[in-house]
Amino acid sequence: MEFDKKFEALLTKKISLEKLKIEEETIRNWKERIEQSIIKSNDFRSLEINIKTVLKVMETRLKTLHSEIRALI
């Protein structure tokens, strides 16, 4: 019984760590995309278009995550 609780705690911690690593990687990728948009943009209009593109990707990712959360509940 004690072993099961320790094992469950270990698995929970490992899953949480993996989720945080994935979240960190995702945020880093979005940050890099925005930085590249700023570097590549010649004017405010192109900057706006590039940032809107990144925001669409983020929105799509959020919708996917919400769907996955609903499926687990």
mmCIF file of the N, C-alpha and C atoms, coordinates in Angstrom:
data_MODEL
# 
_entry.id   MODEL 
# 
loop_
_atom_site.group_PDB 
_atom_site.id 
_atom_site.type_symbol 
_atom_site.label_atom_id 
_atom_site.label_alt_id 
_atom_site.label_comp_id 
_atom_site.label_asym_id 
_atom_site.label_entity_id 
_atom_site.label_seq_id 
_atom_site.pdbx_PDB_ins_code 
_atom_site.Cartn_x 
_atom_site.Cartn_y 
_atom_site.Cartn_z 
_atom_site.occupancy 
_atom_site.B_iso_or_equiv 
_atom_site.pdbx_formal_charge 
_atom_site.auth_seq_id 
_atom_site.auth_comp_id 
_atom_site.auth_asym_id 
_atom_site.auth_atom_id 
_atom_site.pdbx_PDB_model_num 
ATOM 1   N N  . MET A 1 1  ? 0.820   -1.182 0.000   1.00 0.00 ? 1  MET A N  1 
ATOM 2   C CA . MET A 1 1  ? 0.000   0.000  0.000   1.00 0.00 ? 1  MET A CA 1 
ATOM 3   C C  . MET A 1 1  ? 0.870   1.254  0.000   1.00 0.00 ? 1  MET A C  1 
ATOM 4   N N  . GLU A 1 2  ? 1.866   1.284  0.842   1.00 0.00 ? 2  GLU A N  1 
ATOM 5   C CA . GLU A 1 2  ? 2.783   2.420  0.924   1.00 0.00 ? 2  GLU A CA 1 
ATOM 6   C C  . GLU A 1 2  ? 3.533   2.590  -0.397  1.00 0.00 ? 2  GLU A C  1 
ATOM 7   N N  . PHE A 1 3  ? 3.941   1.478  -0.983  1.00 0.00 ? 3  PHE A N  1 
ATOM 8   C CA . PHE A 1 3  ? 4.658   1.515  -2.255  1.00 0.00 ? 3  PHE A CA 1 
ATOM 9   C C  . PHE A 1 3  ? 3.782   2.139  -3.344  1.00 0.00 ? 3  PHE A C  1 
ATOM 10  N N  . ASP A 1 4  ? 2.499   1.762  -3.374  1.00 0.00 ? 4  ASP A N  1 
ATOM 11  C CA . ASP A 1 4  ? 1.581   2.307  -4.375  1.00 0.00 ? 4  ASP A CA 1 
ATOM 12  C C  . ASP A 1 4  ? 1.460   3.819  -4.264  1.00 0.00 ? 4  ASP A C  1 
ATOM 13  N N  . LYS A 1 5  ? 1.389   4.345  -3.052  1.00 0.00 ? 5  LYS A N  1 
ATOM 14  C CA . LYS A 1 5  ? 1.274   5.786  -2.854  1.00 0.00 ? 5  LYS A CA 1 
ATOM 15  C C  . LYS A 1 5  ? 2.539   6.504  -3.303  1.00 0.00 ? 5  LYS A C  1 
ATOM 16  N N  . LYS A 1 6  ? 3.685   5.919  -2.973  1.00 0.00 ? 6  LYS A N  1 
ATOM 17  C CA . LYS A 1 6  ? 4.950   6.531  -3.393  1.00 0.00 ? 6  LYS A CA 1 
ATOM 18  C C  . LYS A 1 6  ? 5.081   6.496  -4.909  1.00 0.00 ? 6  LYS A C  1 
ATOM 19  N N  . PHE A 1 7  ? 4.687   5.356  -5.495  1.00 0.00 ? 7  PHE A N  1 
ATOM 20  C CA . PHE A 1 7  ? 4.768   5.212  -6.948  1.00 0.00 ? 7  PHE A CA 1 
ATOM 21  C C  . PHE A 1 7  ? 3.824   6.201  -7.637  1.00 0.00 ? 7  PHE A C  1 
ATOM 22  N N  . GLU A 1 8  ? 2.617   6.339  -7.108  1.00 0.00 ? 8  GLU A N  1 
ATOM 23  C CA . GLU A 1 8  ? 1.652   7.289  -7.658  1.00 0.00 ? 8  GLU A CA 1 
ATOM 24  C C  . GLU A 1 8  ? 2.170   8.723  -7.558  1.00 0.00 ? 8  GLU A C  1 
ATOM 25  N N  . ALA A 1 9  ? 2.765   9.070  -6.424  1.00 0.00 ? 9  ALA A N  1 
ATOM 26  C CA . ALA A 1 9  ? 3.330   10.413 -6.246  1.00 0.00 ? 9  ALA A CA 1 
ATOM 27  C C  . ALA A 1 9  ? 4.459   10.658 -7.239  1.00 0.00 ? 9  ALA A C  1 
ATOM 28  N N  . LEU A 1 10 ? 5.283   9.653  -7.439  1.00 0.00 ? 10 LEU A N  1 
ATOM 29  C CA . LEU A 1 10 ? 6.389   9.756  -8.384  1.00 0.00 ? 10 LEU A CA 1 
ATOM 30  C C  . LEU A 1 10 ? 5.869   9.962  -9.810  1.00 0.00 ? 10 LEU A C  1 
ATOM 31  N N  . LEU A 1 11 ? 4.860   9.184  -10.192 1.00 0.00 ? 11 LEU A N  1 
ATOM 32  C CA . LEU A 1 11 ? 4.293   9.326  -11.533 1.00 0.00 ? 11 LEU A CA 1 
ATOM 33  C C  . LEU A 1 11 ? 3.631   10.691 -11.721 1.00 0.00 ? 11 LEU A C  1 
ATOM 34  N N  . THR A 1 12 ? 2.917   11.144 -10.704 1.00 0.00 ? 12 THR A N  1 
ATOM 35  C CA . THR A 1 12 ? 2.265   12.454 -10.768 1.00 0.00 ? 12 THR A CA 1 
ATOM 36  C C  . THR A 1 12 ? 3.294   13.558 -10.946 1.00 0.00 ? 12 THR A C  1 
ATOM 37  N N  . LYS A 1 13 ? 4.376   13.453 -10.209 1.00 0.00 ? 13 LYS A N  1 
ATOM 38  C CA . LYS A 1 13 ? 5.446   14.457 -10.309 1.00 0.00 ? 13 LYS A CA 1 
ATOM 39  C C  . LYS A 1 13 ? 6.082   14.430 -11.703 1.00 0.00 ? 13 LYS A C  1 
ATOM 40  N N  . LYS A 1 14 ? 6.310   13.239 -12.222 1.00 0.00 ? 14 LYS A N  1 
ATOM 41  C CA . LYS A 1 14 ? 6.927   13.104 -13.545 1.00 0.00 ? 14 LYS A CA 1 
ATOM 42  C C  . LYS A 1 14 ? 6.010   13.676 -14.628 1.00 0.00 ? 14 LYS A C  1 
ATOM 43  N N  . ILE A 1 15 ? 4.722   13.411 -14.544 1.00 0.00 ? 15 ILE A N  1 
ATOM 44  C CA . ILE A 1 15 ? 3.768   13.933 -15.518 1.00 0.00 ? 15 ILE A CA 1 
ATOM 45  C C  . ILE A 1 15 ? 3.722   15.459 -15.442 1.00 0.00 ? 15 ILE A C  1 
ATOM 46  N N  . SER A 1 16 ? 3.697   15.996 -14.232 1.00 0.00 ? 16 SER A N  1 
ATOM 47  C CA . SER A 1 16 ? 3.688   17.450 -14.058 1.00 0.00 ? 16 SER A CA 1 
ATOM 48  C C  . SER A 1 16 ? 4.942   18.079 -14.649 1.00 0.00 ? 16 SER A C  1 
ATOM 49  N N  . LEU A 1 17 ? 6.072   17.447 -14.430 1.00 0.00 ? 17 LEU A N  1 
ATOM 50  C CA . LEU A 1 17 ? 7.334   17.947 -14.965 1.00 0.00 ? 17 LEU A CA 1 
ATOM 51  C C  . LEU A 1 17 ? 7.309   17.945 -16.496 1.00 0.00 ? 17 LEU A C  1 
ATOM 52  N N  . GLU A 1 18 ? 6.799   16.885 -17.088 1.00 0.00 ? 18 GLU A N  1 
ATOM 53  C CA . GLU A 1 18 ? 6.716   16.812 -18.544 1.00 0.00 ? 18 GLU A CA 1 
ATOM 54  C C  . GLU A 1 18 ? 5.803   17.907 -19.098 1.00 0.00 ? 18 GLU A C  1 
ATOM 55  N N  . LYS A 1 19 ? 4.675   18.135 -18.449 1.00 0.00 ? 19 LYS A N  1 
ATOM 56  C CA . LYS A 1 19 ? 3.763   19.193 -18.885 1.00 0.00 ? 19 LYS A CA 1 
ATOM 57  C C  . LYS A 1 19 ? 4.449   20.547 -18.840 1.00 0.00 ? 19 LYS A C  1 
ATOM 58  N N  . LEU A 1 20 ? 5.194   20.807 -17.770 1.00 0.00 ? 20 LEU A N  1 
ATOM 59  C CA . LEU A 1 20 ? 5.900   22.083 -17.645 1.00 0.00 ? 20 LEU A CA 1 
ATOM 60  C C  . LEU A 1 20 ? 6.983   22.232 -18.707 1.00 0.00 ? 20 LEU A C  1 
ATOM 61  N N  . LYS A 1 21 ? 7.676   21.150 -19.011 1.00 0.00 ? 21 LYS A N  1 
ATOM 62  C CA . LYS A 1 21 ? 8.703   21.202 -20.049 1.00 0.00 ? 21 LYS A CA 1 
ATOM 63  C C  . LYS A 1 21 ? 8.090   21.513 -21.405 1.00 0.00 ? 21 LYS A C  1 
ATOM 64  N N  . ILE A 1 22 ? 6.947   20.897 -21.694 1.00 0.00 ? 22 ILE A N  1 
ATOM 65  C CA . ILE A 1 22 ? 6.270   21.143 -22.963 1.00 0.00 ? 22 ILE A CA 1 
ATOM 66  C C  . ILE A 1 22 ? 5.777   22.583 -23.026 1.00 0.00 ? 22 ILE A C  1 
ATOM 67  N N  . GLU A 1 23 ? 5.223   23.057 -21.925 1.00 0.00 ? 23 GLU A N  1 
ATOM 68  C CA . GLU A 1 23 ? 4.750   24.444 -21.879 1.00 0.00 ? 23 GLU A CA 1 
ATOM 69  C C  . GLU A 1 23 ? 5.911   25.418 -22.073 1.00 0.00 ? 23 GLU A C  1 
ATOM 70  N N  . GLU A 1 24 ? 7.036   25.130 -21.435 1.00 0.00 ? 24 GLU A N  1 
ATOM 71  C CA . GLU A 1 24 ? 8.219   25.984 -21.585 1.00 0.00 ? 24 GLU A CA 1 
ATOM 72  C C  . GLU A 1 24 ? 8.677   26.022 -23.047 1.00 0.00 ? 24 GLU A C  1 
ATOM 73  N N  . GLU A 1 25 ? 8.727   24.873 -23.673 1.00 0.00 ? 25 GLU A N  1 
ATOM 74  C CA . GLU A 1 25 ? 9.163   24.790 -25.068 1.00 0.00 ? 25 GLU A CA 1 
ATOM 75  C C  . GLU A 1 25 ? 8.208   25.560 -25.981 1.00 0.00 ? 25 GLU A C  1 
ATOM 76  N N  . THR A 1 26 ? 6.920   25.423 -25.732 1.00 0.00 ? 26 THR A N  1 
ATOM 77  C CA . THR A 1 26 ? 5.924   26.114 -26.542 1.00 0.00 ? 26 THR A CA 1 
ATOM 78  C C  . THR A 1 26 ? 6.062   27.626 -26.412 1.00 0.00 ? 26 THR A C  1 
ATOM 79  N N  . ILE A 1 27 ? 6.192   28.099 -25.188 1.00 0.00 ? 27 ILE A N  1 
ATOM 80  C CA . ILE A 1 27 ? 6.336   29.535 -24.964 1.00 0.00 ? 27 ILE A CA 1 
ATOM 81  C C  . ILE A 1 27 ? 7.631   30.041 -25.592 1.00 0.00 ? 27 ILE A C  1 
ATOM 82  N N  . ARG A 1 28 ? 8.702   29.279 -25.482 1.00 0.00 ? 28 ARG A N  1 
ATOM 83  C CA . ARG A 1 28 ? 9.971   29.673 -26.095 1.00 0.00 ? 28 ARG A CA 1 
ATOM 84  C C  . ARG A 1 28 ? 9.823   29.773 -27.620 1.00 0.00 ? 28 ARG A C  1 
ATOM 85  N N  . ASN A 1 29 ? 9.105   28.820 -28.209 1.00 0.00 ? 29 ASN A N  1 
ATOM 86  C CA . ASN A 1 29 ? 8.890   28.860 -29.668 1.00 0.00 ? 29 ASN A CA 1 
ATOM 87  C C  . ASN A 1 29 ? 8.088   30.085 -30.077 1.00 0.00 ? 29 ASN A C  1 
ATOM 88  N N  . TRP A 1 30 ? 7.043   30.393 -29.329 1.00 0.00 ? 30 TRP A N  1 
ATOM 89  C CA . TRP A 1 30 ? 6.237   31.574 -29.642 1.00 0.00 ? 30 TRP A CA 1 
ATOM 90  C C  . TRP A 1 30 ? 7.074   32.840 -29.496 1.00 0.00 ? 30 TRP A C  1 
ATOM 91  N N  . LYS A 1 31 ? 7.880   32.908 -28.465 1.00 0.00 ? 31 LYS A N  1 
ATOM 92  C CA . LYS A 1 31 ? 8.747   34.071 -28.247 1.00 0.00 ? 31 LYS A CA 1 
ATOM 93  C C  . LYS A 1 31 ? 9.705   34.244 -29.430 1.00 0.00 ? 31 LYS A C  1 
ATOM 94  N N  . GLU A 1 32 ? 10.297  33.135 -29.867 1.00 0.00 ? 32 GLU A N  1 
ATOM 95  C CA . GLU A 1 32 ? 11.224  33.191 -30.997 1.00 0.00 ? 32 GLU A CA 1 
ATOM 96  C C  . GLU A 1 32 ? 10.508  33.653 -32.269 1.00 0.00 ? 32 GLU A C  1 
ATOM 97  N N  . ARG A 1 33 ? 9.284   33.175 -32.472 1.00 0.00 ? 33 ARG A N  1 
ATOM 98  C CA . ARG A 1 33 ? 8.534   33.571 -33.664 1.00 0.00 ? 33 ARG A CA 1 
ATOM 99  C C  . ARG A 1 33 ? 8.221   35.062 -33.643 1.00 0.00 ? 33 ARG A C  1 
ATOM 100 N N  . ILE A 1 34 ? 7.856   35.571 -32.484 1.00 0.00 ? 34 ILE A N  1 
ATOM 101 C CA . ILE A 1 34 ? 7.567   37.002 -32.376 1.00 0.00 ? 34 ILE A CA 1 
ATOM 102 C C  . ILE A 1 34 ? 8.841   37.817 -32.589 1.00 0.00 ? 34 ILE A C  1 
ATOM 103 N N  . GLU A 1 35 ? 9.947   37.365 -32.003 1.00 0.00 ? 35 GLU A N  1 
ATOM 104 C CA . GLU A 1 35 ? 11.218  38.067 -32.201 1.00 0.00 ? 35 GLU A CA 1 
ATOM 105 C C  . GLU A 1 35 ? 11.606  38.077 -33.678 1.00 0.00 ? 35 GLU A C  1 
ATOM 106 N N  . GLN A 1 36 ? 11.430  36.950 -34.361 1.00 0.00 ? 36 GLN A N  1 
ATOM 107 C CA . GLN A 1 36 ? 11.743  36.881 -35.787 1.00 0.00 ? 36 GLN A CA 1 
ATOM 108 C C  . GLN A 1 36 ? 10.822  37.798 -36.593 1.00 0.00 ? 36 GLN A C  1 
ATOM 109 N N  . SER A 1 37 ? 9.567   37.883 -36.175 1.00 0.00 ? 37 SER A N  1 
ATOM 110 C CA . SER A 1 37 ? 8.630   38.782 -36.853 1.00 0.00 ? 37 SER A CA 1 
ATOM 111 C C  . SER A 1 37 ? 9.091   40.222 -36.745 1.00 0.00 ? 37 SER A C  1 
ATOM 112 N N  . ILE A 1 38 ? 9.564   40.587 -35.570 1.00 0.00 ? 38 ILE A N  1 
ATOM 113 C CA . ILE A 1 38 ? 10.045  41.955 -35.356 1.00 0.00 ? 38 ILE A CA 1 
ATOM 114 C C  . ILE A 1 38 ? 11.279  42.219 -36.220 1.00 0.00 ? 38 ILE A C  1 
ATOM 115 N N  . ILE A 1 39 ? 12.172  41.264 -36.277 1.00 0.00 ? 39 ILE A N  1 
ATOM 116 C CA . ILE A 1 39 ? 13.400  41.419 -37.068 1.00 0.00 ? 39 ILE A CA 1 
ATOM 117 C C  . ILE A 1 39 ? 13.079  41.521 -38.561 1.00 0.00 ? 39 ILE A C  1 
ATOM 118 N N  . LYS A 1 40 ? 12.161  40.678 -39.042 1.00 0.00 ? 40 LYS A N  1 
ATOM 119 C CA . LYS A 1 40 ? 11.859  40.621 -40.472 1.00 0.00 ? 40 LYS A CA 1 
ATOM 120 C C  . LYS A 1 40 ? 10.957  41.753 -40.944 1.00 0.00 ? 40 LYS A C  1 
ATOM 121 N N  . SER A 1 41 ? 10.235  42.361 -40.048 1.00 0.00 ? 41 SER A N  1 
ATOM 122 C CA . SER A 1 41 ? 9.244   43.364 -40.436 1.00 0.00 ? 41 SER A CA 1 
ATOM 123 C C  . SER A 1 41 ? 9.921   44.660 -40.875 1.00 0.00 ? 41 SER A C  1 
ATOM 124 N N  . ASN A 1 42 ? 9.497   45.157 -42.023 1.00 0.00 ? 42 ASN A N  1 
ATOM 125 C CA . ASN A 1 42 ? 10.042  46.404 -42.559 1.00 0.00 ? 42 ASN A CA 1 
ATOM 126 C C  . ASN A 1 42 ? 9.248   47.612 -42.075 1.00 0.00 ? 42 ASN A C  1 
ATOM 127 N N  . ASP A 1 43 ? 7.978   47.371 -41.774 1.00 0.00 ? 43 ASP A N  1 
ATOM 128 C CA . ASP A 1 43 ? 7.114   48.465 -41.347 1.00 0.00 ? 43 ASP A CA 1 
ATOM 129 C C  . ASP A 1 43 ? 6.082   47.924 -40.355 1.00 0.00 ? 43 ASP A C  1 
ATOM 130 N N  . PHE A 1 44 ? 5.258   48.817 -39.868 1.00 0.00 ? 44 PHE A N  1 
ATOM 131 C CA . PHE A 1 44 ? 4.278   48.405 -38.861 1.00 0.00 ? 44 PHE A CA 1 
ATOM 132 C C  . PHE A 1 44 ? 3.235   47.449 -39.428 1.00 0.00 ? 44 PHE A C  1 
ATOM 133 N N  . ARG A 1 45 ? 2.882   47.607 -40.674 1.00 0.00 ? 45 ARG A N  1 
ATOM 134 C CA . ARG A 1 45 ? 1.867   46.741 -41.282 1.00 0.00 ? 45 ARG A CA 1 
ATOM 135 C C  . ARG A 1 45 ? 2.359   45.299 -41.342 1.00 0.00 ? 45 ARG A C  1 
ATOM 136 N N  . SER A 1 46 ? 3.572   45.089 -41.796 1.00 0.00 ? 46 SER A N  1 
ATOM 137 C CA . SER A 1 46 ? 4.096   43.720 -41.862 1.00 0.00 ? 46 SER A CA 1 
ATOM 138 C C  . SER A 1 46 ? 4.298   43.151 -40.462 1.00 0.00 ? 46 SER A C  1 
ATOM 139 N N  . LEU A 1 47 ? 4.680   43.999 -39.513 1.00 0.00 ? 47 LEU A N  1 
ATOM 140 C CA . LEU A 1 47 ? 4.807   43.554 -38.124 1.00 0.00 ? 47 LEU A CA 1 
ATOM 141 C C  . LEU A 1 47 ? 3.454   43.086 -37.601 1.00 0.00 ? 47 LEU A C  1 
ATOM 142 N N  . GLU A 1 48 ? 2.431   43.858 -37.878 1.00 0.00 ? 48 GLU A N  1 
ATOM 143 C CA . GLU A 1 48 ? 1.081   43.498 -37.446 1.00 0.00 ? 48 GLU A CA 1 
ATOM 144 C C  . GLU A 1 48 ? 0.644   42.156 -38.044 1.00 0.00 ? 48 GLU A C  1 
ATOM 145 N N  . ILE A 1 49 ? 0.888   41.966 -39.315 1.00 0.00 ? 49 ILE A N  1 
ATOM 146 C CA . ILE A 1 49 ? 0.523   40.719 -39.987 1.00 0.00 ? 49 ILE A CA 1 
ATOM 147 C C  . ILE A 1 49 ? 1.271   39.544 -39.381 1.00 0.00 ? 49 ILE A C  1 
ATOM 148 N N  . ASN A 1 50 ? 2.568   39.710 -39.152 1.00 0.00 ? 50 ASN A N  1 
ATOM 149 C CA . ASN A 1 50 ? 3.367   38.627 -38.587 1.00 0.00 ? 50 ASN A CA 1 
ATOM 150 C C  . ASN A 1 50 ? 2.927   38.274 -37.168 1.00 0.00 ? 50 ASN A C  1 
ATOM 151 N N  . ILE A 1 51 ? 2.644   39.273 -36.367 1.00 0.00 ? 51 ILE A N  1 
ATOM 152 C CA . ILE A 1 51 ? 2.215   39.007 -34.992 1.00 0.00 ? 51 ILE A CA 1 
ATOM 153 C C  . ILE A 1 51 ? 0.824   38.370 -34.987 1.00 0.00 ? 51 ILE A C  1 
ATOM 154 N N  . LYS A 1 52 ? -0.063  38.812 -35.871 1.00 0.00 ? 52 LYS A N  1 
ATOM 155 C CA . LYS A 1 52 ? -1.395  38.203 -35.961 1.00 0.00 ? 52 LYS A CA 1 
ATOM 156 C C  . LYS A 1 52 ? -1.289  36.731 -36.344 1.00 0.00 ? 52 LYS A C  1 
ATOM 157 N N  . THR A 1 53 ? -0.342  36.399 -37.188 1.00 0.00 ? 53 THR A N  1 
ATOM 158 C CA . THR A 1 53 ? -0.129  35.003 -37.572 1.00 0.00 ? 53 THR A CA 1 
ATOM 159 C C  . THR A 1 53 ? 0.268   34.170 -36.356 1.00 0.00 ? 53 THR A C  1 
ATOM 160 N N  . VAL A 1 54 ? 1.181   34.685 -35.554 1.00 0.00 ? 54 VAL A N  1 
ATOM 161 C CA . VAL A 1 54 ? 1.599   33.988 -34.340 1.00 0.00 ? 54 VAL A CA 1 
ATOM 162 C C  . VAL A 1 54 ? 0.416   33.850 -33.380 1.00 0.00 ? 54 VAL A C  1 
ATOM 163 N N  . LEU A 1 55 ? -0.378  34.891 -33.261 1.00 0.00 ? 55 LEU A N  1 
ATOM 164 C CA . LEU A 1 55 ? -1.547  34.840 -32.378 1.00 0.00 ? 55 LEU A CA 1 
ATOM 165 C C  . LEU A 1 55 ? -2.559  33.792 -32.846 1.00 0.00 ? 55 LEU A C  1 
ATOM 166 N N  . LYS A 1 56 ? -2.717  33.631 -34.148 1.00 0.00 ? 56 LYS A N  1 
ATOM 167 C CA . LYS A 1 56 ? -3.614  32.593 -34.673 1.00 0.00 ? 56 LYS A CA 1 
ATOM 168 C C  . LYS A 1 56 ? -3.109  31.203 -34.305 1.00 0.00 ? 56 LYS A C  1 
ATOM 169 N N  . VAL A 1 57 ? -1.805  31.004 -34.405 1.00 0.00 ? 57 VAL A N  1 
ATOM 170 C CA . VAL A 1 57 ? -1.215  29.722 -34.027 1.00 0.00 ? 57 VAL A CA 1 
ATOM 171 C C  . VAL A 1 57 ? -1.460  29.460 -32.544 1.00 0.00 ? 57 VAL A C  1 
ATOM 172 N N  . MET A 1 58 ? -1.279  30.481 -31.723 1.00 0.00 ? 58 MET A N  1 
ATOM 173 C CA . MET A 1 58 ? -1.507  30.343 -30.287 1.00 0.00 ? 58 MET A CA 1 
ATOM 174 C C  . MET A 1 58 ? -2.972  30.011 -30.000 1.00 0.00 ? 58 MET A C  1 
ATOM 175 N N  . GLU A 1 59 ? -3.888  30.672 -30.684 1.00 0.00 ? 59 GLU A N  1 
ATOM 176 C CA . GLU A 1 59 ? -5.317  30.428 -30.493 1.00 0.00 ? 59 GLU A CA 1 
ATOM 177 C C  . GLU A 1 59 ? -5.680  28.995 -30.883 1.00 0.00 ? 59 GLU A C  1 
ATOM 178 N N  . THR A 1 60 ? -5.132  28.534 -31.993 1.00 0.00 ? 60 THR A N  1 
ATOM 179 C CA . THR A 1 60 ? -5.374  27.158 -32.423 1.00 0.00 ? 60 THR A CA 1 
ATOM 180 C C  . THR A 1 60 ? -4.868  26.172 -31.381 1.00 0.00 ? 60 THR A C  1 
ATOM 181 N N  . ARG A 1 61 ? -3.701  26.438 -30.847 1.00 0.00 ? 61 ARG A N  1 
ATOM 182 C CA . ARG A 1 61 ? -3.130  25.564 -29.811 1.00 0.00 ? 61 ARG A CA 1 
ATOM 183 C C  . ARG A 1 61 ? -4.018  25.546 -28.573 1.00 0.00 ? 61 ARG A C  1 
ATOM 184 N N  . LEU A 1 62 ? -4.512  26.707 -28.168 1.00 0.00 ? 62 LEU A N  1 
ATOM 185 C CA . LEU A 1 62 ? -5.391  26.787 -27.007 1.00 0.00 ? 62 LEU A CA 1 
ATOM 186 C C  . LEU A 1 62 ? -6.688  26.008 -27.239 1.00 0.00 ? 62 LEU A C  1 
ATOM 187 N N  . LYS A 1 63 ? -7.255  26.103 -28.434 1.00 0.00 ? 63 LYS A N  1 
ATOM 188 C CA . LYS A 1 63 ? -8.475  25.355 -28.744 1.00 0.00 ? 63 LYS A CA 1 
ATOM 189 C C  . LYS A 1 63 ? -8.217  23.855 -28.668 1.00 0.00 ? 63 LYS A C  1 
ATOM 190 N N  . THR A 1 64 ? -7.071  23.434 -29.170 1.00 0.00 ? 64 THR A N  1 
ATOM 191 C CA . THR A 1 64 ? -6.710  22.018 -29.112 1.00 0.00 ? 64 THR A CA 1 
ATOM 192 C C  . THR A 1 64 ? -6.572  21.558 -27.663 1.00 0.00 ? 64 THR A C  1 
ATOM 193 N N  . LEU A 1 65 ? -5.907  22.367 -26.850 1.00 0.00 ? 65 LEU A N  1 
ATOM 194 C CA . LEU A 1 65 ? -5.745  22.019 -25.434 1.00 0.00 ? 65 LEU A CA 1 
ATOM 195 C C  . LEU A 1 65 ? -7.085  21.947 -24.723 1.00 0.00 ? 65 LEU A C  1 
ATOM 196 N N  . HIS A 1 66 ? -7.981  22.885 -25.008 1.00 0.00 ? 66 HIS A N  1 
ATOM 197 C CA . HIS A 1 66 ? -9.307  22.855 -24.389 1.00 0.00 ? 66 HIS A CA 1 
ATOM 198 C C  . HIS A 1 66 ? -10.072 21.600 -24.788 1.00 0.00 ? 66 HIS A C  1 
ATOM 199 N N  . SER A 1 67 ? -9.953  21.194 -26.028 1.00 0.00 ? 67 SER A N  1 
ATOM 200 C CA . SER A 1 67 ? -10.613 19.966 -26.489 1.00 0.00 ? 67 SER A CA 1 
ATOM 201 C C  . SER A 1 67 ? -10.062 18.753 -25.756 1.00 0.00 ? 67 SER A C  1 
ATOM 202 N N  . GLU A 1 68 ? -8.745  18.703 -25.602 1.00 0.00 ? 68 GLU A N  1 
ATOM 203 C CA . GLU A 1 68 ? -8.124  17.593 -24.901 1.00 0.00 ? 68 GLU A CA 1 
ATOM 204 C C  . GLU A 1 68 ? -8.530  17.562 -23.432 1.00 0.00 ? 68 GLU A C  1 
ATOM 205 N N  . ILE A 1 69 ? -8.638  18.733 -22.828 1.00 0.00 ? 69 ILE A N  1 
ATOM 206 C CA . ILE A 1 69 ? -9.055  18.818 -21.412 1.00 0.00 ? 69 ILE A CA 1 
ATOM 207 C C  . ILE A 1 69 ? -10.490 18.311 -21.277 1.00 0.00 ? 69 ILE A C  1 
ATOM 208 N N  . ARG A 1 70 ? -11.375 18.746 -22.174 1.00 0.00 ? 70 ARG A N  1 
ATOM 209 C CA . ARG A 1 70 ? -12.768 18.300 -22.109 1.00 0.00 ? 70 ARG A CA 1 
ATOM 210 C C  . ARG A 1 70 ? -12.860 16.786 -22.284 1.00 0.00 ? 70 ARG A C  1 
ATOM 211 N N  . ALA A 1 71 ? -12.016 16.230 -23.148 1.00 0.00 ? 71 ALA A N  1 
ATOM 212 C CA . ALA A 1 71 ? -12.039 14.775 -23.383 1.00 0.00 ? 71 ALA A CA 1 
ATOM 213 C C  . ALA A 1 71 ? -11.582 14.009 -22.136 1.00 0.00 ? 71 ALA A C  1 
ATOM 214 N N  . LEU A 1 72 ? -10.726 14.610 -21.338 1.00 0.00 ? 72 LEU A N  1 
ATOM 215 C CA . LEU A 1 72 ? -10.230 13.937 -20.138 1.00 0.00 ? 72 LEU A CA 1 
ATOM 216 C C  . LEU A 1 72 ? -11.174 14.056 -18.951 1.00 0.00 ? 72 LEU A C  1 
ATOM 217 N N  . ILE A 1 73 ? -12.056 15.033 -18.999 1.00 0.00 ? 73 ILE A N  1 
ATOM 218 C CA . ILE A 1 73 ? -12.957 15.259 -17.848 1.00 0.00 ? 73 ILE A CA 1 
ATOM 219 C C  . ILE A 1 73 ? -14.161 14.376 -17.915 1.00 0.00 ? 73 ILE A C  1 
# 
